[in-house]
Amino acid sequence: MTDMSYLDGNMLDGPLRELFAVDLSAATGRCESCGTVGPMAGLHVFSHAPGLIGRCPACSEVMLRLVRAPDRAWLDLRGSTYLQVPLPMDQPYPPPL
């Protein structure tokens, strides 16, 4: 078996910060339950719980959960198979290390 090099997880800080610095309402997600693909802005959002729940507009299954505290946030995307985020064209790809 060959030696596979890897980078420390801290390397993800810059790319993830760049990714989540965009307007996620323009992002496209796919429902894990029914396969519907659509913009996050199209989710049915409920705020009656401690946090926000985003449900698929087609099947009503939970796609997103967001809970905020004063010093942190929890984002659960288990109901989504992916989240496609549009990025500005003026950003270099791949980002410089």
Beta strands, then each sheet from edge to edge (+ up, - down):
strand 1: 28-31
strand 2: 37-39
strand 3: 44-46
strand 4: 52-55
strand 5: 62-69
strand 6: 72-76
strand 7: 80-84
sheet 1: 2+ 1- 7+
sheet 2: 3+ 4- 5+ 6-
end
